[in-house]
Each structure stands twice: as structure tokens, then as C-alpha cells.
Amino acid sequence: MIKSNNSLSMAECLGFMKEKEETEIVKFIKKFTELKPKEAKEMRDKINELKLIKINSASVSKIIDLMPENSGDLNKIFEDISLEEDESNKILEIVKQYK
């Protein structure tokens, strides 16, 4: 049963899986992310608190998954829009807190 249609990062997906089970999908996801589900949720909340109109839930998930290091990497996530320098800096500051 689908309860909502929200994008999740890979780390957030782990929060919905039984952590004690080391299924193939859990092993696969852990290869690509070092964040814990709680950290990913905190990061999403902090990015959402910026209230940037240009950024949607799917973009936030990509930011969490890719953990961009600079504005060039960050701008690769967005196809249709470009972020202002101050918007990019605010997002990158949040990302740096979780590296």
C-alpha cells in the first residue's frame, strides 16, 4: 500500500528496511552511502528549512545521495534551473556538516 509519493535518498531508504537483515539491496545501498538514515533525514530537514523555491524533494534526494563538494558538482544535479551563488553556498555548507 502506497502511503505517500515522496522522493527518498538511498540512506533514507535504509531506515525503512530491517537493518538487521543484510539483504542484497541493503548491501548494495551501503556501498554508495555512508550516511545513516537519521543523518539523511536531518540533512533533508536542514535543506528544506532554507525554503528555496527552486529545489524540490527529488533534488534534495539527489543532493543527499551525491554529496556535492563544490558548486560545479551541485549545479550538475539541476537540469532546468541554476542556483544563485548564495543558494549554492548555503546548501554546500549543510553538505559539509555531514561529510
N, C-alpha and C positions, 0 to 999 in steps of 0.2 A: 504494500500500500504506500503510495507516494504521499508524503505529508507536506512537502514544500519543494519548490523548484529553484534552489539556490546553488550557485557555484561553490565548490569547496576546493581547498588546496589538498595536495596529497597528504600533508601532515594532519589536516583536519579529518580526512577520511579514516586515518588510523584510529581516531577517537571513537568511531562508530563500529570498529571491528574488535573482536575479542583479542586483547593484547597478549594473552597467554598462549593463544594459538599462533604458531608460526606457519601460517598458510603461505602458499606461493605468492599470493598478492601482497601480503604483509612484507615478506622478504623483498619483493620487487620494489615496493614503495620505500622501504628503508634504505635501499641503495641510492635513492635520489634525494632524500631529505634527511637532515639531522635534527630538524625541529620536532619537538614534542607537540601533540595536539593542543595542549594548553597554551604553549608559546605561540602557535599559529593563530589561535583564537584571539589572544591578546594583541598580536600584531595586526590582525584584521580590524579589531576594535579601534586601535590607535589610528590606523589609516582612515577608517570611516569617520573618526572624530574630526579629521581635517575638513570634512564636508566639502570635498572637491566635486563639483558637479560633473566634471569630465570623466570621472572614474566610476565604473560600475563594478558589480560584485565579481564578474568574471575577470576583470582586470586586476582586482585585488588578489584573487586566487593565483593569477599568473605571477604577480609580484612576490607573493609568498613562496611559490614554487621555485622561481628562478633566482630570487635574492640578488637583484642587480647591484653592481658595485659602483656604477657611475651613471651620469645622465644619458650617455650614449646607449648603455645597456637598457636603461629604463625606457627610453623612447622607442626601442625595438618592440616593446610589448604593445604599444599603442599604434594601430594602423591608421585610424581615421582622424586622430587628434594629435595635437602637440601640446606638451605641458609647458607652462611658464617656468622660468628658472627657479623662482622661489617655491613653486609647487613641487618641482623635482627634488630640490634640496630638502624639503620637509619630509618627503617620502623616503629619500635615501638616509636621512638621519634615523628614521624609525627602523629601517632595514639594518643599519649598522648596530643597533642595540641588540639584535638577535643573532649576530654572526659570531 
